[in-house]
Each structure stands twice: as structure tokens, then as C-alpha cells.
């Protein structure tokens, strides 16, 4: 996370009144501990060593920051309207098939992974070389039934 984004997050947490400085830790320090754990998948013991606080302190402030971020959800995430909440029409490809309906009636798309050949500079080609001997990028794709991409993860 870039510094200006981190500072903006801390400003929002303070401005909304969902998180405040404690006698021991500023909002910035609390958010830093939380983001470190979330971003690096650090254990409590690891965070204890990194931040030189007790495990109880780490856990307490991580829960406070998580609760504060959840409270900001209404401001930044648009949920479906209450009248249509949870309603997604069943695609005709599923309704028309006895093989798929009713088993996949709540399915909104399909997900698959693929190895895509890529051309990269020779100095980094070893990073992209796959077990089959060519350079490639692994991707995960989610498509709706009308063949539009809903999500793509390259990594």
C-alpha cells in the first residue's frame, strides 16, 4: 500500500469516529499492525516480534481495526437493493438442461485456471519458465454464462 493511501485510510478511520488513538498506540500504528498481519499472513507470534508488543495487545488492536474497517463498509460498498437482494436470474443454459437444473440453479458463472504462454525479457525469463519448458503466466478466470469476464487473477 502506498503511503498516501495508508494516510488517507487512517484519516477516514479517525474522521468517521470508528477508530481513535489509544494512550499507547496511534491509529496509524494500529492500522500498520493490522495491515502487516493481513498482507503478510503473519502469525500473532511473528507480529509480536516485529512490533515488540504482547500477543494480547496485537490481537486486541487487530480486532479493533477490523471492526472499524467493517463499519466503513456501508460508505464504500454498494449492496444490492433490499427489493432485489440476493436475486440473480438463473441462466437459460442451466434451466433448459436436466443435467444441470436444479443442481446449479444458484451458479452465477464458471471458474477455471489456465497456463498462458508469454514473452518476457530474457533477464527474468527464469521466473516465468514452467515445467513444460516454455515461459508462461498462470491465470484464474471467472466467466458468466454469456461469456463475459467477471474476474481475472494473474499470478
N, C-alpha and C positions, 0 to 999 in steps of 0.2 A: 504494500500500500504506500502510495506516495505521501510525503509529509503533509502537503496541503490538504489532502483528502482526510488524513488522520485528524488534523487540526479541526477541519470542518465537522467531522463526526463528533469530536469532543465538544465543540461549540453547540451542536444540536442537542446532545445529551444534557448539557447544562441548561440551555435556553428552554427546553421543554420541561425542565424540572424533574426529569426522571433519574438523574444521577448527579451527585454533588460531591465536593471534596470532603474527605473524612479528616479527622485530626491527624491521621498518619499518612494517608495517601491522596494525591490529587486525582482528579478524574482522568487526566492523561496517563498517569501511572496505572490506574485500574484498567483502563482500556488497553494499554500496552500489554499488560499481563494476559488479559483475556484473548487479545488478537494473537499473541505469541502462542498460546496453547492451541487455539483453533487452527491457526495457519500451519503450525509445525507438528501438530498431533502430539505435543509434548505431554508427558505424564505429570502428575502433581509433583512427584519427586524431582523430575527434571526442572520444572518451573521453580520449585523451592530453591534449587541450587543456582539457577540463573538469576533470580530476583532477590535472594537472600531474605526470604520471609518464610514463616512457618507454613506447613501444609494447610492448616486451618485458615490462615489468612488468605492464601492463594485461592482456596476453594470458596471462601466467603465472597471475595471480591469478584471472582469469575461469575458466580451466581447473580450478584448484584448487576453486573454489566449485561449479562444475558437477559435478565428481566427488563432492564432499561431499553435494550435494543428491541425486544419484543413489543414494548409499549409504543415504540416509534413505528411499528408495522402499519398501523392504520393510515399514517401520513404518507407512506411510500409504496404501499402495495394495494393495487385495486383488486378487490374481491368481486366475484360475480354478484349481480344484484340479488336481493333476497327472493324476488319472484322467480328468478331463473337459477337459483343456487343449485349447483350440482347437476343441472340438466344439460346433457350433451346428447344430441340425437344419435341413435345407433346407425352406423354407416350401412347403406344398402347392400354392400358386399357381404356383410355379416347376416343381415336379416334374411336375405334370399338363400342362404346356404344352411341346410340342415346339419351340415358338418360343423359349422361354427356357431350357429344360434341354437340355444341361448347361452352357450358356454363363454362366448367372447362378447356378449352384449355390452359390457362396460369397457371394452377395449377402445382406446382412442387413437391408437397408432401401432406401429411396429418398430422394433429396435434391432439393430444389427451392427456388428463391427466388421471392419474391412482393412486390409493392408493395401495402401495406395502407393504405387511407385512414385518417387520424387527425384528431382535433380537438385543437388545441393553442392556448395563449394567443396573442393577436394579436401581442404583442411579440416572439415567437420563431417566428412562422409562416413567415418567410422562410427559416429554416433547413430546414424540412420541405417547402417547396414543390418539387414535382417538375416535370419538363419538360412534363408534360401539364396543368399549371396548378392542380392541387389539392395540399393538404397530405397527405403520405403518409410511411410508415416502410418502409424496405426490410428484409425479414426472410429468413433462411435457415432451413429446417426439414428435419429428418431424421425419417422415419416408418418404423416396422416394417411388415411385411405385414399385421398385424392392426390397422393404423391407429392405433397409439399413438405419441405424440411421443417420440422418443429424444433429440433435441437441437433447441434453438431459439437462433438468434443474431439479435438485432435490432441494426441499426446503420446 
